[in-house]
Amino acid sequence: MLLDISVYCNLYCGFVLIQATVHLLRTEGVQLNDMPIPPVDKSKRPKGYVAKKPEEDPDWIEYW
């Protein structure tokens, strides 16, 4: 019987932690389940450099 209670407590505590994390993210303005926004590239590049669009970058396509 002790094992059953500990398993239940672990599941419940995990659920509460997830709910608290979601609440924290929402209070900080994070919109969940939206499309990702690529970061602004502030790095210095040589003249003539043309950045790839996120829609054409294989890494971002996989992330989306």
N, C-alpha and C positions, 0 to 999 in steps of 0.2 A: 504494500500500500504506500510506503514511503516513496518508492520510485515513481509511482503514478503522480503523486503530488509534486515531486521535483520536476518532472517532465512538464506538467501543466504550468508550473511557475516559470520555467524557462521559456515556454512558448508565449505566455502572457507578458512577461517582462520584455521579450523581444518585440512583441506587437506594440507595446507602450513606447519603447524606444524608437521604433519606426515612425509611429504617429507623432512623437515629439520632434523628430528630425524633419518630417514633412511640414509641421507647423512652423518650425524655425525658418525653414527655407521660404515658406510663403510670407512670413513677416518681413523677410529681407528682400522681398520683391521677386523672388525666383518663380518663373512660370513653368510648372511641370508639364511634361508631355508636349511641349512646343518644339518647333524646328530649332536646331542648334544655330547659334549666331557665330560666324567665324570671328576670331579675334582680329583686332586692328593690327596690321603689320607696321611696327615702328622701327624696324631694323633699317640700317643704311645699305643701299644697293648701288652698284655701279651704274653709270649713265647707260641708258638704253635697255635697262632691265624691264621686262614686262611680267607682271605678276599673273599667275593663273587664277581664273575664277574658281571659287569653291565648287561650283557645279561641275567643273571639268577636272578637278583634282581627285585622283583615285582614292587618296586617303580620306578626304571629306565625303566622297560618295559612299565609302564603306561605313563611315561614322553615321551618316544620315540613315 
